[in-house]
Amino acid sequence: MQRQEEYVLRTVEERGVRFIRLWFTDILGFLKSFAITPAELESAFTNGMRFDGSAIDGFSRDQESDMLAQPDPTTFQILPWRHGDAGVARMFCDIVRPNGQSFTGDPRWVLRRNLNRARNLGYTFYVGPEVEYFYFADSGPDPQILDRGGYFDLTPLDVAQEYRRSTIVALERLGIPVESSHHEVSPSQHEIDLRHTDALTMADNLVTTRLAVKEVAMERDIYATFMPKPLEGHDGSGLHLHLSLFQGDDNAFHDEEGEDYLSETARAFAAGLLRHGREITALTNQWVNSYKRLVSGFDAPVLSTWDRTNQAAVVRVPTTGGSRPGATRIEYRAPDPACNPYLALSVILAAGLTGIEEGYRLRNESTAERLPTTLSEALDAMESSALVKDALGDHVFEWFLRNKRREWRRYEHHVSRFELEQYLPVL
């Protein structure tokens, strides 16, 4: 770590970096940031940078307002959307209290704690996401699409090819490798697939990707959104996660003799996701709008079951042919790209590890539970879950429930356009 800090200090000086933005997220996953100058950087590494935690929703009470942002030097990157100006860089931070203790309301710490659980069992958790999103003309309440392209289209219908290309260039300058990108099924919908890496790095990468997509769109006077279901009658945006556990250099999910080349470890992990799927959905799909996506007829998962090809199954086993043991994985299809990736990956990992520790069996079920159909239903399942409470810790668990219950109450009081158009003229 000291060597990495020295690299950051040297790079800041050599590249003429004038400001370093310290990044972290609140409990809902919204990116927070404040800037320091190079003169403060060495002290920030040693002592952290103080800020008012009571100003961050969900962090602390007024009487516990002092917090420290401890920059992680391994996340240092110069921001690429300054039109060639190398004057601004960023680092993700861990949040600690003035006494040096980790702050239990920090989503990055929550994920670290769950990764430590995996590490104690001998595993490293790897994630490869498919990130879907939409481009619109602006952020107004009536989305104006930019194209009428479809899945994999490479025609004049896909006018946003250049936006995707510019976004990929920005991501690669930020040290985030991209495997592929393409137009998705819905009009103005796009997908960028990130190369798999360890879960903490991937959570940081997902937060960065959301910002990069929006920054590139703003530079071109359009708007990008990760809202799960912005267009009625079309597919919503998912965050399909390809998951695997490694033991050293060996993929613990691969078994040359296993059905679908899946090891018993992989099958138990998948069984854990299925058994606890309803309990963790509030974290993987955390908004009222998330449940407009999780409906039949739009290639979205609705059932807590697994399959090789069925798009309605929440767990899918991609076909790898067994020729590449490192590629054996399971795909978890429920999450959407508006989740807090630190918390979503925490509960996903907790469910899978519980399946391994408890020896869950993966069976071909003729019937399966349906995923929650509303945020309220998902919160009920979460609230009764000892697994989720343990994975998140008391602070995040209780605050998240309170915040989301308030959101649901606001939604219940809302009179929608559907109701006005359907009922006002005739009732």
NORFENVEN-V626279 format. One record per backbone hydrogen bond with DSSP energy under -0.5 kcal/mol. NH is the residue of the N-H (numbers start at 1). CO is the residue of the C=O. If there is no record, write none. Layout:
# NORFENVEN-V626279
NH CO
NH CO
This chain:
# NORFENVEN-V626279
5 1
6 2
7 3
8 4
9 5
10 6
11 7
12 8
13 9
14 10
15 11
16 13
17 12
18 87
19 87
20 36
21 19
21 89
22 34
23 21
23 91
24 32
26 30
27 57
29 26
32 24
34 22
36 20
40 37
41 37
41 38
42 38
44 40
45 41
46 42
47 43
48 43
48 44
49 69
51 67
53 51
53 65
55 52
56 53
57 55
59 56
60 53
60 56
64 61
65 62
67 51
68 96
69 49
70 68
70 94
71 69
72 92
73 71
75 72
76 73
77 90
79 88
85 82
86 84
89 19
90 77
91 21
93 23
94 70
96 68
97 101
100 97
103 95
104 102
106 103
107 105
109 106
110 106
111 107
112 108
113 109
114 110
115 111
116 112
117 113
118 114
119 115
120 116
121 117
121 118
122 119
123 118
124 246
126 124
126 244
127 197
128 242
130 240
131 129
131 192
132 130
132 238
133 190
134 225
135 188
136 223
137 144
143 141
145 143
146 135
149 157
152 183
153 150
158 155
159 157
161 158
164 160
165 161
166 162
167 163
168 164
169 165
170 166
171 167
172 168
173 169
174 170
175 172
176 171
177 175
179 193
180 193
182 191
184 189
189 186
190 133
191 182
192 131
193 180
194 129
194 192
195 177
197 127
199 125
202 198
203 199
204 200
205 201
206 202
207 203
208 204
209 205
210 206
211 207
212 208
213 209
214 210
215 211
216 212
217 213
218 214
219 215
220 216
220 217
221 218
222 217
223 136
225 134
230 227
232 230
234 231
237 228
239 335
240 130
241 332
242 128
242 240
243 241
243 330
244 126
246 124
247 250
248 246
250 247
252 245
252 250
253 245
254 251
255 261
258 255
261 258
262 259
263 253
267 263
268 264
269 265
270 266
271 267
272 268
273 269
274 270
275 271
276 272
277 274
280 276
281 277
283 280
284 280
285 281
290 287
291 287
291 288
292 289
293 289
293 290
294 290
295 293
298 295
300 295
302 312
303 312
304 369
305 303
307 315
313 310
314 303
314 305
315 305
316 331
317 307
318 316
320 318
323 320
327 324
328 325
330 243
331 316
332 241
332 330
333 314
333 331
336 284
339 336
341 339
344 340
345 341
346 342
347 343
348 344
349 345
350 346
351 347
352 348
353 349
354 350
355 351
356 352
357 353
358 354
359 355
359 356
360 355
363 361
365 363
371 302
378 374
379 375
380 376
381 377
382 378
383 379
384 380
385 382
386 384
389 385
390 386
391 387
392 388
393 389
397 393
398 394
399 395
400 396
401 397
402 398
403 399
404 400
405 401
406 402
407 403
408 404
409 405
410 406
411 407
412 408
413 409
414 410
414 411
416 414
420 416
421 417
422 418
423 419
424 419
424 420
426 423
427 423
